[in-house]
Amino acid sequence: MTKNSRKVSTRGRTPDWLLFFGKFLRHGVAISSFVPSSTFVARAVVRNIDWNNCRCVVELGAGTGPITEVILKLAPPTCKVVILERDPDFCDRLRERFPGADIVQADAVEIERVLDERGIDKVDHFICGLPLPSFPRKPAHKILDVVFRRMTETGTFRQLTHMPYVYYGMYRRYFDKVRFSFVLRNFPPAGFYTCQVPRHGSLNLS
Ligand SMILES: C[S@@+](CC[C@H](N)C(=O)[O-])C[C@H]1O[C@@H](n2cnc3c(N)ncnc32)[C@H](O)[C@@H]1O
């Protein structure tokens, strides 16, 4: 249990994996995975964040919250944490598990408004669980445009994937520095891209 989570009775409640699987069956690529990330992925994706100097972290597409849990555990009180998820059932679950956390039910294309409403100018790390490669170009570029403009100079955009390495080229088109990390201890094997230094000319916003 994290400092921001609470022990809730799970009796009679659909387990996270089953809620997730049901959503996957109904919404397919919009959910993109049939199981939530393992704690190994969750720990790996935030590893090496310098929490002492971190003022803001934004999680996009939190699902049932395996990564949220780790972020909330590690983030100091001085770090703003914004958790965004579009699905209302996932948001209910997140609010139940993390009652004090800033859980926003919204589409990720609205991320700029969400940041403005909170007076957040810069974000140190975006942790992205969105199935970005399957988004149409326009919303994908709209989200990345906000990431580009709002990310701190030393910030990162960390993108989860269940297709290890396949989208390396795609992220290299958007960022000068891209590193892929493979996480074997997940079912199915997963990984994430750590992206830095946006290529501002790479987006087509028209
Ligand atoms: C692959 S799941 C990742 C969930 C979680 N981060 C994890 O690692 O288990 C993708 C999540 O992104 C959410 N999502 C998809 N499109 C979205 C959008 N346009 N705006 C906000 N959330 C979205 C889905 O509802 C789903 O919870």
The ligand as an SDF file (V2000), in Angstrom:
LIG
                    3D

 27 29  0  0  0  0  0  0  0  0999 V2000
   -2.2210   -0.2500  -22.5250 C   0  0  0  0  0  0  0  0  0  0  0  0
   -3.3690    0.4920  -21.3860 S   0  0  0  0  0  0  0  0  0  0  0  0
   -2.1750    0.9740  -20.1430 C   0  0  0  0  0  0  0  0  0  0  0  0
   -2.7810    1.0150  -18.7660 C   0  0  0  0  0  0  0  0  0  0  0  0
   -1.7810    1.1640  -17.6410 C   0  0  0  0  0  0  0  0  0  0  0  0
   -0.9390    2.3110  -17.8190 N   0  0  0  0  0  0  0  0  0  0  0  0
   -0.9410   -0.0770  -17.4880 C   0  0  0  0  0  0  0  0  0  0  0  0
    0.2570    0.0230  -17.7610 O   0  0  0  0  0  0  0  0  0  0  0  0
   -1.4640   -1.1130  -17.0840 O   0  0  0  0  0  0  0  0  0  0  0  0
   -3.8270    2.0170  -22.2060 C   0  0  0  0  0  0  0  0  0  0  0  0
   -4.7260    2.9260  -21.3980 C   0  0  0  0  0  0  0  0  0  0  0  0
   -4.8760    4.1550  -22.1240 O   0  0  0  0  0  0  0  0  0  0  0  0
   -6.2300    4.5720  -22.0200 C   0  0  0  0  0  0  0  0  0  0  0  0
   -6.5250    5.4250  -23.1770 N   0  0  0  0  0  0  0  0  0  0  0  0
   -6.5990    5.0630  -24.4880 C   0  0  0  0  0  0  0  0  0  0  0  0
   -6.8510    6.1320  -25.2580 N   0  0  0  0  0  0  0  0  0  0  0  0
   -6.9180    7.2060  -24.4260 C   0  0  0  0  0  0  0  0  0  0  0  0
   -7.1310    8.5860  -24.6360 C   0  0  0  0  0  0  0  0  0  0  0  0
   -7.3180    9.0900  -25.8640 N   0  0  0  0  0  0  0  0  0  0  0  0
   -7.1150    9.4210  -23.5750 N   0  0  0  0  0  0  0  0  0  0  0  0
   -6.9130    8.9300  -22.3200 C   0  0  0  0  0  0  0  0  0  0  0  0
   -6.7140    7.6200  -22.0520 N   0  0  0  0  0  0  0  0  0  0  0  0
   -6.7170    6.7600  -23.0930 C   0  0  0  0  0  0  0  0  0  0  0  0
   -7.0330    3.2800  -22.0230 C   0  0  0  0  0  0  0  0  0  0  0  0
   -8.3240    3.4700  -21.4810 O   0  0  0  0  0  0  0  0  0  0  0  0
   -6.1230    2.3760  -21.1820 C   0  0  0  0  0  0  0  0  0  0  0  0
   -6.4390    2.4790  -19.8290 O   0  0  0  0  0  0  0  0  0  0  0  0
  1  2  1  0
  2  3  1  0
  2 10  1  0
  3  4  1  0
  4  5  1  0
  5  6  1  0
  5  7  1  0
  7  8  2  0
  7  9  1  0
 10 11  1  0
 11 12  1  0
 11 26  1  0
 12 13  1  0
 13 14  1  0
 13 24  1  0
 14 15  1  0
 14 23  1  0
 15 16  2  0
 16 17  1  0
 17 18  1  0
 17 23  2  0
 18 19  1  0
 18 20  2  0
 20 21  1  0
 21 22  2  0
 22 23  1  0
 24 25  1  0
 24 26  1  0
 26 27  1  0
M  CHG  2   2   1   9  -1
M  END
$$$$
